[in-house]
Amino acid sequence: MKALIKKLVETYGPAGHEGRVRDLIRSEIGGLADEVRTDALGNLIATRHGPDGAQKVMFSAHMDEIGIIVSYVDEKGFCRFQPVGGVWALNLHGGRVLFENSIVGAIGLEKLEDSSKVPALEKFYIDVGATSKEDCPMRVGDVACFPRPFEDQGDRLIAKAFDDRIGCVVQIGVMRELKDTPHEVSFVFSVQEELGLRGAQTSAYGLDPDLGIAVDVTRTGDTPESPTMAVELGKGPAIKVKDSGMIAHPTVKELLVRTAEANDIPYQLEVLERGTTDARVIQTSRAGVPTGCLSIPCRYVHSPSEMVDYRDVLNAVKLLTALLSGPLELG
C-alpha cells in the first residue's frame, strides 16, 4: 500500500484541478466496483450494487490539495498569487510551487519593516526565473501545488497532500479488502473540498444515501506545546464526535465504536476545534443523512510536510471493511 500512497501524494492535484489524481485512482480501482463514473463536477464515484432494498452507504474522501493561483504578473516577471484553500503564510518563504505545466517556482518575500510579525500573503511572490512579463511563462489563473517527495520512515510517513490523499488510500484499501457486503456502497473521491466541500455536496444529493461516512485527516495533540487534543499518531484512527462544522450522528459514531471494539481495532475519539470535512454537507443533504467521519491523525496539516502513522491507515481500512461486512443497525 505504501507504493500507492507514494503515487497519490506526489501527484499534482490542487482544488479544481484534480484530473491527474482522478485518473490515477480510476486506474487503481479497475475491477473493484460494479460501476465507476465521473459526475458533472468531477467527482469519481465507484459503486458496488447491492440487492433490492439494500441500505445505501456513501463514503467520501477528497482528492484535492491546497495550492495557489496566479493573480498578477509584474513587469519583471514576478507572480503574485492568491490561496487555493487554507494556505498558511508561515509555510511559504523559501518554498517551491509546481505548476500543471511542470514549471517550478521559488517563493520569495519582500523586505519586511517588522520581521517579528508573520507577513501577509500579499508580501510573497513567485519567481520562475523570468526576466520580464513577456518572458514569464505563467499567466493569471495558473494554479500550482507545493511539491515534496514522499518519505517513508517506517511507521511514520511524511508527504504533502496527506490531506486527503490518505483518505483516498483508505477507501481504495477497503475496496480491495471487501469481499462481500449486503449493502449498496458508493465510494466517492470528491473534488474541491478545500474550497468549501463542493464535490461531496453534489454527490451526496445525487446518491441520496441512507448512511454517510467521510474519511479525512484530523489534527493531533502530541507535538511540543500543541493545543490540547486527545488524538495521537499511532493510537488508531479517530472516530469523530464533533468539529467546527458538524456533530457526528450519535448512532453512526457508536456504530463505528462498536465495530472497532468487536474487532479489537484501536481507535480514538476526536473533537476538533477548527475545521470540518465532507461529512458536514453529506449530513445536511436533502432531508438529512445520518453521517459520521473516520479520521487519520495527521501532524502539520496544510503544510508541505504532513505526517501520518501507517498503522493508523491500516487500522482504518480494517475498521471500515468490518463495518461493511455485516448489518448496519442505525436504530
N, C-alpha and C positions, 0 to 999 in steps of 0.2 A: 504493500500500500504506500510505502514511502516514495516509490518511483512515481506513482500517481500524484502524490502531494507535490513533489518537486515540479512536475509538469504544470500543474494547475497554478501554483503560486507564482511561478516565473512567467506566466503568460500575461500579455498586455490585456487589460480589460477595465478601464475606468467606467464609471456610471454613464450609461448612454452609448457605450462603445464595447459591448460585451461579446461581440461576434466571434472573436477567436476563442474565448472561453467556452461559449456555447458549442462551437464546432468540435472542440476537444472533448467536452463531456458527451456529446452525441456519439462520438467515435468509441467512447469507453463503455457506453451502456447498450450497445447493439446486442439484441437478443435477450435483454433483461426485462423487457416490457412488452405488453401486447400492442401498445400504441405510443408513438413518440411524435410530438408535433411542436411547432413553434407558433405562438399566437401573434396577434397583431402588434403587441408592444415589444415582442422579442423574448418573452419567457419561454423556456424549454420545459415541456410538460410530458413526463413519461408515466403512463398509466398501466396498471395491471388490473384487468377487469375481474370482477367477482361474480358470484351467482346472482340471480334475480333477487332483489330485496336486500342485497348486502349493504352494510354500512359503508359510506364513502368517507375515506380518510385523505386529508391533504397534508403533505409535508412541504415545507418551503425553506430553501437556503438560497441566499442571493449570490449571484455570480460577480457583481460589480465590486470595484475597489475605489478608494478616494483618488483624486488627482487634481490637475489644474487645467485651466483653459486660457489660451492667449487672448487678451483683451485689447492689446495695443502694441505696436512695433514702432520704436522711435527712429529718428534719422540715422542713428549709429548702428541700428540692427539689434538693439536690446529689446527683449519682450517683457512687457508687463502682463500680469495674469490675475485671474480670479480663481477661488477654490471650487472644486467639484466635490462636494461632500465636506466632511469635517476635517479640514487641514489645519494643523497647529503650527503657528509661526516658529515655535521653539525647535521644531524638527527640520527647518528648511535650510538655514545658512550652510553653505558648503556641500549641500546635497546635489543630487542629479535628477533630471527628469528624462523620460524616454517617450518620444512621440510615436504615433502609429506608423509613420514612415521610417522608423528606426533611427532617426536623428536624436542624439543625446545632447542635453544642455546642462550647464552648470548653474546653480542658483547663487546669485550674488546679492550683496546687501549694501545699500547706501551708507555713507558715513552718518553715524548717529550723534546727536547732540548729547544724549544721555544713555550711555551704554549699559547702565544698571537696569534699564527697563526693557521688557520684551517688545521688540519693534512690531509695528502694524504690518499687515501683509503688503500694503502699498509701498513699503520701503524695500521690498525684494524685487529682483528682476531675473530673467533667464538669459544666459549668454550661450549662444550656439556657435560662436566663433565668427559671426558675420561682421563685416566692416561698414555696412550701410543698410538702410531699409530695403533698398533694391536687391542687395546681396543676401538678405536674410531669407532662408527657405521656409520660414514659418509665417503663417497668416492668422489673422484674427479668427478665432473659432477652433484652432487646432488644439487638441487635447493630449495631455501626457499623464503618465503614472510615475511613481517613484521606484526605479528599478533596484532590486537587490537579489543576490543569489540565495538559493535555499541552503541552509546549513543544518546538517544532521549531527547532533551532539548526543546520540544515543536515544534516551527517552525524551530529551529536550530538543525541540526543533525551533529554528529561527528563520523568519522569512517576511517579506511583505505579503499583504493580502490574505493572511490567515482569516481576516475579516472580509468575506466569509467563505473563502475557498475551502476552508477546513470543514465547514458545514456541508458544502457540496461533496467533499470526500466522504463524509459520514453517510450521506444519502446514497452515494454510489456503493459504499460498503454494504449498506442494508440491502440494496437491490441485488448485490452479488450473493449475500448470505441467505436471503429469504427464500425458502423452498416452496412453502405453501402458506396461503393466508385465506381466511374466509371473507375477507373484506375487499372492496374496490379501493385501491391505493393509487394516488397520484403524487408523484414526486416532482415538485416544481423547483426549477432552477431559475430564480427570479432576477429581473433587471431593476436597475435604478433604485435600489433600497437606500443607498446613501443620499439620494435626492428627495426622499420622502416616502419610501415603502411603496412605490408606484406599481411595480410589477406584481407584487403579492396582492395588491388591492384588486387589480383587474382579473387576475387568475382565480382568486377566491370567489369573485362574483360569477365567473363563468363555470367553475366547478361545483359551486353550491354544496360544500361538504357537510357531513354530519359531525366531523371532528377535525380540528386543525392543530398542527404542531409545527412551530418554527424551529429550525436548527441553526444556531448562530454562536457567536463568541460572547463572552462576558468578561468584565474586568476582574482583578484579583485584589486581595488584601494582604499579600505575602511578600511584598518588597519593602525595603527600608523606608520608614516614615510614610507608608502608603495610607490612604484613607481606610478607616475601619470597614472591613467587609469580610464575611465568613466564607470566602472562596479561595482555594489554593490550587496551584498546579499539582497534578499527580494524585489528587484525592478523589477523582471521579468526575464525571460530567455533572453539571449543575442543573437542577430542576428549578425552573423559575417560579417564584412566588409572586414577585411584583417588580416592575421597573417604572420609569417615569411616564410611560405611555399606556400601561395596562396592568391589570391584576389578572394573573392566570386563573382560569376557571378552576375552582377548588376540586371538582371531580376529576378533571384531567390531571391536575397536579398529583392528586392522591393515586390515580391510576399509574402514573409514572413511578411514584414512590413504591407502590405495592409490587410492581413489576421488577424493579431493581432489587428489592429485598427478597422476593421469591426466587430470584436467580443469582443471589449472592454477588451482585454488581455494586461496587462502591459508588456513592453519589453524594452530592452536596445540595443544600437548599440555597437559592440565590435571591437576594433582594438588592436590586441595582438602583443606585440613587439617580444616575443620569444615563439617558439613552433608552432605546427601545428596539424592537425587532419587527419582522414581518407579522408576528403574532398579533400585533395591535390592530392591523387592518383586516386580518382574517377574522378576528373576533367580532368585529362590527360589520361584517359583510351581510348584505340582505337583512334578514330578520335576526341575525346573530348566530355565531358558531361557537360551541364550547372549544376553547383553544388554550394551549399551553406552549411551553418553549423548553427545549433542551439545549443547554449552552456548554460550549467548550471553554474552560478557563483560559484566559489569554492575557499575558503581560504586554504592556506598551502598545495598547490598541491605538490604531490610526497613526502609527509610526512606521517607518520602513523596516523596522526590526522587531516585529511582533514575535512572541514566544508562546508555544503551547507544549503540553506534555503528551507524548504519543500514546501513553496508557489511557489517558482520558478519551482520546479519539477512538481507540479500540473498544473501550467500555461503552461509549455512546452507541457504537454500531451494535454491540451485543444487546443493549437495553432496548433499542428501537426494534431490532429483529424479534426479540422476545415479545415485545408489545403486540406486534402484528401477527404473531403466530397463534394467538388464541382470541377468545371473545373480548370485546370491549364493553365493559359494563359502565355506562355513563349515568345510570340512575334515572 
